[in-house]
Amino acid sequence: MRFAFIFVLLAMVAPASGIAWATDGPADGYVAEGVYRKTYGDLAIYAIADRLGRLDFSIVKGLSAQEIAKLASPSPELDKTSLTSYVSFFLIKSPAGLFVVDAGLGQADMAKTLEKAGFSGEEATDVLLTHFHGDHVNGLLAGPNPVFPKATVWASVVEDQYWLKDGAGGRGQNAAEKLAPYIKAGRYKTFEPGQEIKPGVKAVELYGHTPGHVGFLFESGDLEFLAWGDVVHAYLLQFARPDVTMTYDVDPQKAKETRAKVLGEAAERGYLVAGAHLPFPSLGQVKKGPAAGQGLSYVWDKELK
């Protein structure tokens, strides 16, 4: 995959004025620079800011530069040729273990990053990969060494087939290198979408962006939390126009069908969602928006009721 992002180190500040988060205890909120904690039932969710960069207009399919500017205006994230691009990953502490959802780009000192959240890589029990692009798997290693040496790394069987089997030695080389120590140690497993990976943690089929792209649905009593990976890349555009795709979507038609379905279900069910490319802290809810020329539109809401 060719990334068209220009990444710079991300320094996060306190939430913008007017954004109120429901919390279940004094520990919730920004616990360190670039680390946000949210209690959700018996889940403790940590959003970790990995990188901030720019998403060039040339990556966006189905919209002209003028249409992009109109949809995104007057956001300060917009300039003449690009939009702000976020990369985050997540830690979820649940009764079933400590889960890492994706591992980011791996350009920062992961040990220090995890330490800011109050954890070490050795504590992770499971790493759940939504897909094999570099901004989701590169953080699995620090140099040649596994960052999560005691964890089992999970990926969908379809993603495994596309990158590691069919794409061996070619498109899958980067993922193969990052996964190699885990495979050698017997700490790599595949699953079928719909499979319960651990109690209260289920894999959800979200194909399109990549052939085996998935999300992970965590359940806590009546509460649901979906970590959806790359369902949305440019939230200022794709909530209003779910039909808009990116050049690095392997199957653009399937990607937009998946996005429309997931946004509709999230708005209808009202559950908490996390997305790797949503504005930090990358947690919130999807709300229905006005009817648009291409069908329903949606709104990203970081304010939890």
PyMOL commands that set and color helices and strands:
alter all, ss='L'
color gray80, all
select helices_A, chain A and resi 57-59+65-72+110-116+121-123+134-140+157-165+173-184+235-238+252-269
alter helices_A, ss='H'
color red, helices_A
select strands_A, chain A and resi 29-32+35-40+43-56+60-61+82-94+97-101+126-128+141-142+145-146+152-156+188-191+196-198+201-205+214-220+223-227+245-246+272-274+283-292+295-301
alter strands_A, ss='S'
color yellow, strands_A
deselect
rebuild
show_as cartoon
